[in-house]
Amino acid sequence: MILSKRADVERFIAHPPPEIRACLLFGKDRGGVKERADQIASKTVADPTDPFDVSLLTEVDLDRDATRLIDDLSALSLMRGRRLIRLKLGGDKSGPEKQAAEALKAHVDGATNPDAFFLIEAGALDRTSVLRKAAESAKLCVCIPVYEDEIGDVTRFVREALAADRVGLTADAMEQFVARLPRERGVMRQEIERLILYLGPGTGVQASAADLAGHLGVEPEASLFDAASDAFGARGKDAFSGFRRVWAEGEQGAAAVRALSQHLMRLRRALTLMTTGMSAQEAAKGVGVFWKQEREFLRQMRSWRLSDLDELQPELLDADRLCKTTGSPDQLIAERLALTIASRATRRGL
């Protein structure tokens, strides 16, 4: 059984149904996978660190002892309660993944202790993965893909974390801070905790963008995203100037191409949301556009079409590849790409 909608995932994590015997969490964001696994573990057993009722395994353990996983899934609790068998797969080896898939099938089919909960954490698994196929097809197993957080999700996550310590950010400050955050959940949480310490836990402060200057320091990323927006808004000269400023701050061409790609993907997601019946403003908010940039983003949404973005996507991928090639003039590649996008935006009527 696959759970991909956020509401369904949150409902399962909050109250895992007792009849479910296994759960597979997978994705590139290993911090996000671990965080959700920790939450599920805390709902499964009273103490996730109890060595008697909890078994923590890695692929190294499976390599050393091929029967270890089945043995742990078959073992009964000394207190006659539920057991937790938690397996962490961190590499690209097919052997441990195949063992996990076979053990998963045996467990949900009733060949092991039915009171044992099998919790599996894995990296990115494609559709051909034997483990993913086994989890998706098993009736008593939940399969949860962990995707990179959208900007709107990150904003909500930051706001809730700050509110828990009675501090907050204004809209401008929130936009600035979120733009700087990495998308790996574990690192993201560390950065939020660092911000809370900077603001002062429990002080009730509502920090502005100016208040964050000492914490964030130089912010070339903001200039990159502004330049990307300028390019898609047919302001080639402004985009060119923006990139020149970040070159002076030590940024590289690959980062500029990445900013252009992220802006394209945000436009794509917003336009896709509109095909489901959302209004332009609802779609813009759904992809995390802040009020300060909403008017410009809506202007771009009125002119760009999904087919235009599809035609442009390969050029961004080529530019990204070239920027990462040794000896390539990466900054020049990014500037030319920005001017190309601005020229197409002009032809779109922007």
BELSUL-V647522 format. One record per residue. SS is DSSP state (A for helix, B for strand, O for the rest). OMEGA is omega as a letter, one per 20 degrees, with the letter a starting at -180 (NA if undefined). Layout:
BEGIN
((SS	OMEGA) (SS	OMEGA))
END
This chain:
BEGIN
((O	a) (B	r) (B	a) (O	r) (O	a) (A	a) (A	r) (A	r) (A	a) (A	r) (A	r) (A	a) (A	a) (A	a) (O	r) (O	a) (O	a) (O	a) (O	r) (O	a) (O	a) (B	r) (B	r) (B	r) (B	a) (B	r) (O	r) (O	a) (O	a) (A	r) (A	r) (A	r) (A	a) (A	a) (A	r) (A	r) (A	r) (A	a) (A	r) (A	a) (A	a) (A	r) (A	a) (A	r) (O	a) (O	a) (O	a) (O	r) (O	a) (O	a) (O	a) (O	a) (O	a) (B	r) (B	a) (B	a) (B	r) (B	r) (A	r) (A	r) (A	r) (A	r) (A	a) (A	a) (O	a) (O	a) (O	a) (A	a) (A	r) (A	r) (A	a) (A	r) (A	a) (A	a) (O	r) (O	r) (O	r) (O	a) (O	r) (O	r) (O	a) (O	r) (B	r) (B	r) (B	a) (B	a) (B	r) (B	r) (O	a) (O	a) (O	a) (O	a) (O	a) (A	a) (A	r) (A	r) (A	r) (A	r) (A	a) (A	r) (A	a) (A	r) (A	r) (A	a) (A	r) (A	a) (A	a) (A	r) (O	r) (O	a) (O	a) (O	a) (O	a) (O	r) (O	r) (B	r) (B	a) (B	a) (B	a) (B	r) (B	a) (B	r) (O	a) (O	r) (O	r) (O	a) (O	r) (O	a) (O	r) (A	r) (A	r) (A	r) (A	a) (A	a) (A	a) (A	a) (A	a) (O	a) (O	a) (O	r) (B	r) (B	a) (B	a) (B	r) (B	a) (O	a) (O	r) (O	a) (O	r) (O	a) (A	r) (A	r) (A	r) (A	r) (A	r) (A	r) (A	r) (A	a) (A	a) (A	r) (A	r) (A	a) (A	r) (A	r) (O	r) (O	r) (O	a) (B	r) (B	r) (O	a) (A	r) (A	a) (A	r) (A	r) (A	a) (A	a) (A	a) (A	r) (A	a) (A	a) (O	r) (O	a) (O	r) (O	a) (A	a) (A	r) (A	r) (A	a) (A	r) (A	r) (A	r) (A	r) (A	r) (A	r) (A	a) (A	r) (A	r) (A	a) (A	a) (O	a) (O	r) (O	a) (O	a) (O	a) (O	r) (B	a) (B	r) (O	r) (O	r) (O	r) (O	a) (O	a) (A	a) (A	a) (A	a) (A	a) (O	a) (O	a) (O	r) (A	a) (A	a) (A	r) (A	r) (A	a) (A	r) (A	r) (A	r) (A	r) (A	r) (A	a) (A	a) (A	r) (O	r) (O	r) (O	a) (A	a) (A	r) (A	r) (A	r) (A	a) (A	r) (A	r) (A	r) (A	r) (A	a) (A	r) (A	a) (A	r) (O	r) (O	a) (O	a) (O	a) (A	a) (A	r) (A	r) (A	r) (A	r) (A	r) (A	r) (A	r) (A	a) (A	r) (A	r) (A	a) (A	r) (A	r) (A	a) (A	a) (A	r) (A	r) (A	r) (A	r) (A	r) (A	r) (O	r) (O	r) (O	r) (O	r) (O	a) (A	a) (A	r) (A	r) (A	r) (A	r) (A	a) (A	r) (O	r) (O	r) (O	a) (O	a) (A	a) (A	a) (A	a) (A	a) (A	a) (A	a) (A	r) (A	r) (A	r) (A	r) (A	a) (A	a) (A	r) (O	r) (O	r) (A	a) (A	r) (A	a) (A	r) (A	r) (A	a) (A	a) (A	a) (A	r) (A	r) (A	r) (A	r) (A	r) (A	r) (A	r) (A	a) (A	a) (A	a) (O	r) (O	a) (O	r) (O	a) (O	r) (O	a) (A	a) (A	r) (A	r) (A	a) (A	a) (A	r) (A	r) (A	r) (A	r) (A	r) (A	r) (A	r) (A	r) (A	r) (A	r) (A	r) (A	r) (A	r) (O	r) (O	a) (O	NA))
END
